[in-house]
Amino acid sequence: MASMGKSFMFLTFVGLLVCTAVFQDYWQPRCTKPFVDVGGRCIFFSSNKAPTYEYYKVTYKSRVLSVPVLMGWLHANLGCEAIDDNSRLLTVRSEEEMRLIADYLKNKAHSATHTVFWCGGHRGRLSDPKDIDHETLHDFYWHNDAQPMNYSNFVKKEPPKRRFGDGYCVYMEFTGTQLVMGVDSCHKKWSFACELQTGAPKRPSPFETSKTNL
């Protein structure tokens, strides 16, 4: 009887180990802080914090970063990449994605602190990382997409007094119930939102690039 009891305990122990291995991925959160899970996507909001600080510390992959809450569009994009090589300013490609983000901002974020934030949209297609195809300036694109946005909900405004006087970079504004898109000067300092591209190939660090060019 004693040997049967020991065998049962041993089999139970082995079973627990197997179950732990099988469900380990299930138990782990999909998104690692500071990213949050919004509809199955890992998103970081620079304003998702106590509203009394201009910047705060973020620990991610054993790195500690000081993240400003407010930045211009270009610096915000670089800020996303600083947190993770596969992070970039947020894209929203459907009404459903827009609704999920609005629901998160309404129920789980400091939405009243900074209602406007930069996303990854811009006027004109990027023909290369440093230049814009000027023939496409009447359309808006996400990052390096070859085609214009297939979904948008820009707030309609009066035509600007000068050509493209309303700016080149796309922001999102939370109205309290929904998200709407707008365009303004890329130099405006607003909060920003990043998305983590899961499964994307690792991009070289700018520090690694500069070393190879020396």
Disulfide bonds with the S-S distance in Angstrom:
Cys31-Cys42 2.15
Cys80-Cys194 2.02
Cys169-Cys186 1.92
